[in-house]
Amino acid sequence: MKFTPALQTATLIKRYKRFLADLKTADGAEFTAHCANTGKMTGCAEPGFKAFYSTSDNAKRKFPQSLQLTQNQFDHLICVNTAIANKVVQEALNAGAIAELVDYQTIAAEVKYGQENSRIDFLLTDKHKPHCYVEVKSVTLLSQTEPQSGQGYFPDAKTERGQKHLRELIEMVQQGHRAVLFFAVLHEGINQVSAAKHIDSKYAKLLTEAIDNGVEVIAYKAKISAEEIKLQEKCDFLN
């Protein structure tokens, strides 16, 4: 996914009220940007981090700027706009860049499914094989105790919604379909992913149950810059 034009840079003053972030440009100008992230953003939005933002030409927006990336104290670029995860995954699916998810005739996004009023991120279909349900999760939580380890975690906060998605995926497998939990790693410092048992033990337990029931887990890491974000390579999932 390309940023057109390329993102501009500033310094992060603070992130607050979940959806807002105050930034300061090199010439001293301060402004508030929209932050499309409902999570805690642990280790991703500390005051003083370098910030990368885009500017919308929509005159109706209260906050024209949007925070897209940050850069931590280790110079890792991090995509903090969670909506981008689905965009980069869809681009990779269309390009056949995810080896485990190729050779499907159609790719549909945001399809209603399941018994709990859910929408699957991507439904891959082919008349010669079972449907494939793909749920995408953005991974940006780097180990805070050993940040140099490259160990990433999901989720970064307790997630009843994430638990619901796992139940839905299990149900799809039980119905004879293929179900995939896809971790899009959008943090340059993360090289492997695990369930965050220390944050949401119920989610971690349910994820193990999902795997035991045939739900597949795939993790890919993105290459990140102010110009583009693109899935680049597979990384390990450690259950």
C-alpha angles and dihedrals in degrees: 000000000000126000106223110219101020116259122270123229135236140146121269112238097179144323116225145157087033094267104049135076130180114220135186124207125217091260091056100258114144127204142158120250131193114252114204098203128103095186131092092259090212109195091001105085111036118152110266096031116134110255132204119204142178128215124223123215090212104119092199094065115106090208110032094186123076125198108231108162140014131194118218131212090275091055092249113151113226128192105221097176100094092195089070093068093072092044095054092044092050090049090051092047091051091049094047089239096138104077094200093055106045132116100047119135098217137028116197125182130214097008119174114242146144135039098283101064095262137156120216115223093225133007114196116196138184127166091229098054142034119280114268119219114201122193114191125210126184114226118204104138110111119191107275094200096049106019093167092060094080089229114151129189141203130235111028091197136018109288124195088173091057090050090053091052091054091052090051092050091051089052091052091054090049088054090055099261131121117254127193132187104204119199111202104199107211098173121088092213095058119091102161135027134217136170110269098241090168091059106034112011091174091057091048092050092047091049090055088050090050092052091048088053093052104269109146123224119208126178127192128179123222129223106230133201139145087263104044149002117209135165105249114168144005117256132193127273112206113195 
